[in-house]
Amino acid sequence: MSKTSSVISIGTGIVIQTILGLITEIIVARYFTLVDFATYQQTIMVLSFAPLFTFGFIDSIIYFVSYYKNDRKVLSNTFYHLILVGIITSVVIYLLRYNIAIWFENPALEKTLRFYCIIPFFSFLISLIPNYFIGKKKFTTSRNISIILSGIISVTLISVLFFSPNLLPAQLLLFRLSATILAALLTLLVLLFSTGWFLKFFDFNYYCQLSKYAFSLGITRFIPLLNLNMDKLMVSAMLGPISFAYYKIGAREIPFAGIIILSLGSTFLPFYVNLVKENNLEEIRRLWRKGTVRAAIFNFPIGLFCFVFAPFIITTLFGKTYEPSANIFRIYSLILIIRLNDGDVLAKAFNANKIILQASLLALVFNFISNYILIKLMSGIGAALASLITVALAWSYRIVKYSKLLDCDLRLMMPWKQLGVLIFLALCCASIAKVVALILGEETILSVSIGSLLALIIYVIFVWKASLLEYPEKMYFIKLLNLPGGENHC
């Protein structure tokens, strides 16, 4: 499978998972009151820190499978590690549930965390299997499994909400836990079917060898995850559950941000690892620039579209209740303009995880200080601004470090000319979409759709004619659409 089709395959899976998650969240937000929705989301946010206890083993499985050739040993050692840390994580969260509820000024959290704390024991296994197949370069298999597992959880929650009119957050979380357990059992069966009985191949010396890479990456993952949730944690603690509910709806990089980025990082990492072995820095630079342009082609227009139509998007999806979330969502949409590649993938490929740690430490300090000051001054808007500035700072630091790692200056590190053309083109098209919608009257689904479709046609024509895509990529899309001229794609 070519790199282009691999990225599209992984990206398609992420898009479908994101849509499923978004639909579920929309239904949950419309189902619950603001306080109940805040309790549900705060519980999930607390458990989102659970993967930190894996110390990098879930993220590292792509590298392990790409670098080492003994899949059964890799899976066996990783599996037992995840079982152990799953138990430890569940116990820690259970013991801290009272403190967490006090910190968030939400007594209902104690009840939800009392039983939902065991979900890491099962969710770790679910996170493992897609990365395993990516490491094996079976991108379609990884995509399909991810969609099925996400679908099980989403369909369960939507069905329960549809047939049960008076659920509490704790009850819905119990159904979510049940669906996760089912998905985890299916994951284990798929792994056993794909690799055979891997459970007997645990080797302590081999485990120590894997740990040297995984633990260093795991330490670096703690701070980025804390950075990612810093604004939400501080809004929740400083402004209360209702303000958190508003902020959670607006402060989202879903369903747009990260889709192409995650696809590029997951797909290119095995290739980067092999190129590092060959010391082929020129090819790494080429792939990096290529991936950056591909991300910008998609992310620039999406980010600017969300910026200009933020109130319409929020009220259409979540209802008038969440209209105060629109300005927060508008600020968050600009993150797409900044984050144009997987910021960690080169550090992982070069086994230079200290770059991730350094950038994350810098961002953490700035993020905490800026969030505290700006929340005091501007409430939720201040938290969104602090997050945007922090992302820009951390991204800039990584680019400088990667330019040294790849032995090139900043002019060669990033495709500045192409990015300038794309941002100008995307800005013009977003403006066209907005103007057309206003000419047709107030912003409705019809007027926004007409304006956006016209802008999209203009954007696609210019991108196609501006030589921003390589010939094999154009042929791939032609063949994908079954258009004449695509027969010679190879």
N, C-alpha and C positions, 0 to 999 in steps of 0.2 A: 504494500500500500504506500503511495507517495505521501510526502509530508503534507501537501495541500489537502488531500483527501483525509489524512489522519487528523489534521486540525479540525476539518469540517465534521468528521465523525465524532470526535470528542466534544466539539462545540455544540453539535446537535443534541447530544445527550445532556449536556449542562443546561441548554436552553429548555429542553423538555422538563428536566427536574426543577428548574427555576419556575417555569410556568405552573407546574403542579404545586410547588410550595407557595407561590403567589396566590393561586386560586384558593388554597386552603386558608391562607392568612386573611384573605378578603372575607371569606365566609365566617371565620372565627371573629374577626373584628366587627362584622355586622351582627353577629349572634350575641356577643357579650356586651355588657356595659363597659364603660371606660376602665373602671376599677378591676373588674374581672378579667378584661383583656390584658391589663397591666400585670396582673398576677400570673396569668398564663405565660406571657412573654418573658417576665422576669425569671420564672422557673427555667424556661428553656435557655435564657441567657446565662444563668448560673452554671447549668450543665454544659454549656458550650466551652467552658474552660477545662472540662474533663480530659480531652485529648492531650493536654499538657503532661498528664501523668504517664503517658506512653513513652515519654522521653525520646520522641522523634522516630519511633519504629514504624508508625503508619506512613509517615512521609518518606521514610528511607527505603521502603520496600521497592520502589521504582529503581533506585540506585542499586540495591542488593541484587535484584533479579537481572539487571543489565550488566552488572560487574562480575558477580559470582555465577557459577554454572550449576550449582547444586540446589535446585528449587526446593526439594523436600527438606533439606537442612535449614534453609532460609525460612521456610514457612513454619517448620516445627519450632524453631527457636523463637520466632516472632509470635507464634500463636500462644505459647506458654507464657511469654512475657506479657502479652495482652491480658491473659486470664488473671495473672497475678496482680497487675496494676488495676485491672477492672474491679477486683475485690477491694483493693486498698482505696481506690477513688470513691467507691460507694460508701465505705465506712467513714471516710473523712467528711464527705458531704452530709451524711446522716448526723454526725456529731456536731457539725457546725451550723445545722439548720436554724437553730434559735438565733445565733449571732447574725446570720444572713438576713433573717426576717427583721431583726432590729435595725440593721444597717440600712435596709431599703424602706424602713418604716411601713412595713406591710405584714401584719401578723398572719395573713392567709398563706404566706410563703412557707411557714413552718409545716403546715399540713401537706402541701403539695410536694415538698422536698422529702417528707418522711418516707414516701414509697417510691417517688420518681428518681431518688438518688441511685437506684440500682441500674438505671438505663445504660451507664457507661460500660457495664459488664457485657452488654450485647451490641451496643453501637460501635465499639472499637472493631469488632469483627466485620461489621458491615462496611466500615471505612477501608478495611484492608483489601478486600477483593478487587475493587476497580483498579487500585494502584498496582496490584500484582499483575493483572493482564496488560496494563499499560507498559510495565517493565518488560513483558514478553512481546511487546509491540502488537498485541491483539486488540487494537483500538475499538473495533466494532463490538467485540465481546464485552469489553469494559463498559462501553456505552450502554449496551442492551441490559446488562446486569444492573447497572446503576439506575436505569429507568424503571426496571421491574421492582427493585427494592424501594425506591422512592414512591412508586405507584401504590405499593401495598400500604404504606403508611398514609399517604394522602387520601386514597379511596376509603380506607377505614375511618379516618376522621370526618370526611365529608358525609359519609353514609350515616355515621352516628349522629352528627349534627342535624341531618335532614329528618331522621326518624325520632329524635329525642328533643323536645322543645324546651326543656328546663334543666339543662345540665349545668353543673358547677365546673370551674376550672380544674379542680382535682379529679373529677370524674372523667373529663375529656383527656386529661393527661394519663389516666389509667388505661384508657383505650389506646392511646398513642404508645404506651409502654408495651401493651400486648402485641400490637402490630410490629413493633421493633423486635420483639423476641421471635416472632414468626420469621421476619426477614433475616435475622441472625442465623436461625437454624437452616434456612435455605442457602445462605452464604456458605455455611460449613459443608453442606452436601455438595455444592458446586465445586468447592476446593478439593474435597475428597475425590470427586469424580474426575477432576482435571489432572490431579497429580498423584493419585493413589493415596495409600495410608501413610501420611507424612508425620503422624503424631509420635512415632517411635524414634525419630531421628534427632532428638534433642542432644546437643553436645555443648557442655559448658565452655570449653575452650573456643569453640566456634561462636558461641553466644557472646563471649568477651570481645572477639574480633569484630562482630557486628556492632556491638555496643560503642566501640570507639568512634565510629562514624555517627551512629544514631543519637547517642547522648549529646554530642556537641551540637548537632542539629536541633535536638529537642530543647536544649537550653535556649538556643536562639529563637525558638518558636514561641516561648512564653511571652517575651516582651512584645512581639508583633500582635499576638492575640490580645494582650492587655491594651495595646495601643488601639486596636480595632474597636474595642468595646469601652475605651476610656470615657468617651463622651456620654454613652448610654449609662454607664455606671454612675458617673457624677451627676447627670441629670436626675437619675432615679434617687440618689442619696440626697441631693440638694434641693430638688423641686417637688418630689413626691410622686406617687403612682399615676395620677391623672396627667401630669406634665410628661411623665415617661411614656404614657400611652400615645399622646400626640407626637412626641419626639420619635418614638419607635416607628410609627407609620411613615414619617417624612425622612428619617435618617436611614436610607436604604440605598445600597448599591445593587439591589435586585429590582427588576429582573435583567438589568442591562450591564451594570459594571461587573467586570471580572470574567464574563463568559468567554470572550476571545482570549483574554489574558491567561485564564486557567487552561484553556485548550492549548495555547502556544507553549506554556510551561510544561504541561504534562506530556505533550507530543514531542517536543524538541529535546527534553532532558536526556533520553537514551542516546540521541544523536550527538548531543554536546559531550556526553561522557566518553563516547568513542573518539570524538575529535580531540578531546583533551589527551587521551592516550597517545594519539598520533601527533600531538603538538601542532595541530593545524589551526593556528590562530586566525589566519585569513578567512577560512571557511566559517569559523565561529562568528567572526565579525559580520560576515555576509548574512548568515542566518539571523543574527540578532537584528541587523538593520531591516532585513526583509520582514521579520516578525513584527517589528515596530510599525512599519508602514501598514501591514495588514490589519493590525489592531486599530490604527488610526482611521483607516478607511471605514471601519464599522463604528468605532466608538465616538468619533467627532460628531457625526450627524445625530446619533442617538442622544449624546449628552446635551447638545444644544437644543434638540427637539424637546427634551424633558425640561430644560431651563425655561423655554418660552411658553410651554403649555403646562407648567407645574400645577396651577390651581385646577385646571380642567382634568388632569390625570388623577389627582388625589380624590377629588369629589366624585368623579365618575366611578372609580374603583371602590372607594371606601365609604362614600356618602358625605353629606354636608357636615356630619358630626366632626369629621377630621379635617375640615377646611383649614384650621390653624397650622396644619402640618405642611402646607404647600410651600411656604418660603424655606422651610428646612430642606424639603426635597429639592427645591431649586438650587440651593447651595451644594447639596450632595451630588447633584448631577454633574457639576463641574469637575468632580474627581476623575471622571472619564477622560477629560482633556489632559490630565496630568499623567495618569497611570497607563502607559502605552506598551508595557511588556511585563513579563513575570519578573519582579524585582529580585527574586531569590534564586532563579534557575541557574545563572552562571556561577554563583557562589557554591551551589550544590554540586555542579559539574566539576568544578576545580577543587572541591573539598576545602573551600575557603569560607567556612561558615562564620568565621570571625567578622567578615564584612556584614553579614546579616545582623550579628550581635551589635556591632558598633553603630550601624545605622539605626537599629531599634532602640538602643540606649539613648542616643541623641534625640530620637523622636519621642521617646517616653517622657524624658524630662521636660521637653518643650510642650508636649501634649498636655501633661498634667498642669503645668503652670498656666498655659494659655486657656485651657478649659476652665480652670478655677476663676481666673480673672474675667473672662468673657461671659461666663454663665452669670456671674455677679452683676455684670453690666448689661447684658442683653438676653438673659435667660436661654431658651433653647436655640435661638438664632446664633448666640455666641458660641455655643458648643459645636454647632455645625461649621462655623467659620474656623474655629480652632482645629477641627479635624481636617478641613481642606488645606490649611496652611501646613499642618504637620505632614500630610501626605506629600506635599510639594517639597518640603525640606528633606524628608527621608529619601525620596526618589532622586533628588539632586545629588545627595551624598553617594548613593549607590552608583550613579552614572560616572562620577569622578573616580571612584574606586575601580570600577570595571574597565575604564579606559586605561588605567595603569596595568591591570591584570592582562589585558589584551594587547598591551604595548602599542597604544595608539592615542592620539589626542582626541579632544571632544568633538572636533569637526568630523572625524571619521567614525566616531562611536555612534552618533545619531544621524539619521537622514533628515537634516534640518530643512533643506529645500522642499522635499516632498511633504514634510509636516506643515510647512508654511502654506503651501498650495492647498492642502486638504483642510486646514482650519479656516482659511478664507472661503473656500468653496462651501464648506459645511455651514458657515455663518450666513452666507448669502441664501442658501437653500432653506435654512431654518426661518430666516426673515420672510422669504417668499411664502412659506407655509402659514406663518402667522398673519401676514397681510391678506392672503386669500381667504383665510377663515374669518377675518374681520369684515372683509368686503361682503361675504355671504351672510353677514349678520352676527349674532352672538355665537360663542363657541359651543357647538354641538358635536355629537359624534359624526354627523354627516359633513359639516363644514370643515372640521379638523381633518377628517379622512381625505376629503378632496384636496385641501391645501397640502397635506403631507404627501399624497400620491403624486401630485404635480412636482413638488420639490424633490421627491425621491427619483422620479424619472430624469429630471435635470441632473441630479447628482450622479446617478449611475452612468449617464451618457458622458459626462465630463471625466469621471474616473476611468472609464473604459478607453476614452480617446487620449488621456493624458499620460499613457504609458506607465501607469502606477502598478499595473499587474503584468507579470511576465507571460509570455506566450503559452507555456504549458498550463498556467493557471486559467487563462482565458479559454483554452480548449477544454479544460476540465468542466468549467461552468457551462460551456456550450453543450458538451456531452450530457451533463447533468440535466439540462433543460430539454434535451433531445432536439436541439436545433441543428440545421444543416451546417456542415463544416467541422463537426466535432468528431468525426470518425477517425481522424488521424492522431487523436490524443494518445500519448504513451506515458 
